[in-house]
Amino acid sequence: MENLPHQLQSVRNLMADKRTEGGAGTPLTVIPPNITILPLPPKCPELNPVENVWQFIRDNWLSNRVFNSYEDILDHCCDAWNKLTDQPWKIMSIGMRDWAHRF
């Protein structure tokens, strides 16, 4: 957990999809006292806010397109990601879960 970005050091709730940190095979073992783990049930992508972020990106910037190459796909994905990161309020509204804020 020490490799979390400094912006997340004050996080109160961390949603976990029962995978390991960074996909590197190292499980989360030391949980700081300011973080509560909220495990997500398996096979419920609608509960994972990140899935909603990806859906928003697909619906708004990546759908109904024919890409000319792999590099074209990467360029469009990077452009869509940058557009979204320029709108932090949009990310918060997409990922907001009332049930997660009651903890």
CORJOMO-V295576 format. One record per helix or strand of 3 or more residues. SS is the DSSP state (hx for helix, st for strand). FROM is the first residue (numbers start at 1). LEN is the number of residues. If there is no record, write none. Layout:
# CORJOMO-V295576
((SS FROM LEN) (SS FROM LEN))
This chain:
# CORJOMO-V295576
((hx 6 3) (st 13 4) (st 36 4) (hx 45 3) (hx 49 14) (hx 70 16) (hx 88 8) (hx 98 5))
